[in-house]
Amino acid sequence: MIAGMFEQEFVAYMIFGLILNFLFSILFGLYLTKNIGLKEMMESKGEKQQSILVSLSLFIPFAKMAITLYRVVILQIFFLNKGYSHKEFWMYITHAQKQN
């Protein structure tokens, strides 16, 4: 048993969580593409690497979906509500932040 579930149930939750993650990720990507433009997104993409925790969240059911929804919340609350653009959010997500 894993986390109080049989292995088959746990794997089923993982697969369902990944399907939801891909759905939300694709919809979020389409939304950003509509507002920024695919060509501009490709030209302005940075080289920021995802943290190891984001990569490991693949093995926790619904964690990747929660991370995608967290990014949507960051876009809405900290960027759009404060007057920033979708492109500034894209730069924040894809470029490494410089430390002082």
C-alpha positions in Angstrom: 0.0 0.0 0.0 1.1 3.5 -0.8 -0.4 6.4 1.1 -3.3 4.2 2.2 -4.1 3.1 -1.4 -3.4 0.0 -3.3 -0.7 0.4 -6.0 -3.2 0.2 -8.8 -5.3 3.0 -7.3 -2.2 5.2 -6.7 -1.1 4.7 -10.3 -4.6 5.5 -11.6 -4.5 8.8 -9.6 -1.1 9.6 -11.0 -2.3 9.0 -14.5 -5.4 11.0 -14.0 -3.4 13.8 -12.5 -1.0 13.8 -15.4 -3.9 13.9 -17.9 -5.3 16.9 -16.0 -1.9 18.5 -16.0 -1.5 18.2 -19.7 -5.0 19.5 -20.3 -4.4 22.6 -18.1 -0.9 23.1 -19.5 -2.1 23.0 -23.1 -5.0 25.4 -22.3 -2.6 27.7 -20.4 -0.2 27.6 -23.3 -2.9 28.4 -25.8 -4.0 31.3 -23.7 -0.5 32.7 -23.5 0.0 32.1 -27.2 -3.2 34.0 -28.0 -2.2 37.0 -25.9 1.6 37.1 -26.7 1.9 35.4 -30.0 3.8 32.2 -30.8 6.6 33.9 -32.7 7.3 36.4 -30.0 7.2 33.7 -27.3 9.8 31.7 -29.2 12.0 34.7 -29.7 11.9 35.9 -26.1 12.1 32.5 -24.4 14.9 32.3 -21.8 17.1 29.4 -20.6 15.6 29.1 -17.1 15.7 25.5 -15.8 12.8 24.2 -13.7 13.7 23.3 -10.2 14.2 19.7 -9.3 11.0 19.7 -7.1 8.9 20.5 -10.2 10.5 17.6 -12.0 9.9 15.3 -9.1 6.3 16.4 -8.7 5.6 14.2 -11.7 5.4 11.3 -9.2 2.9 12.9 -6.9 -0.7 12.7 -8.1 -2.1 16.1 -9.1 1.1 18.0 -8.1 2.0 19.1 -11.7 -1.6 20.3 -12.2 -1.4 22.3 -8.9 1.9 23.9 -10.2 0.2 24.9 -13.4 -2.8 26.3 -11.6 -0.3 28.2 -9.3 1.3 29.8 -12.3 -2.2 30.9 -13.5 -2.8 32.5 -10.1 0.6 34.3 -10.3 -0.3 35.6 -13.7 -3.6 36.9 -12.6 -2.8 38.3 -9.2 0.7 39.5 -9.5 0.9 40.5 -13.2 -2.5 41.3 -14.8 -4.1 42.9 -11.7 -1.1 45.2 -11.2 -1.1 46.3 -14.8 1.7 44.2 -16.2 1.4 42.4 -19.5 1.3 38.7 -20.5 4.7 39.1 -22.1 6.2 40.3 -18.8 4.8 37.2 -17.1 6.4 35.1 -19.9 9.8 36.7 -19.2 9.4 36.1 -15.5 8.6 32.4 -16.1 11.3 31.7 -18.6 14.3 33.9 -17.5 16.4 33.3 -14.5 16.2 36.0 -11.8 19.4 37.8 -11.1 20.5 37.7 -7.4 22.1 40.7 -5.8 
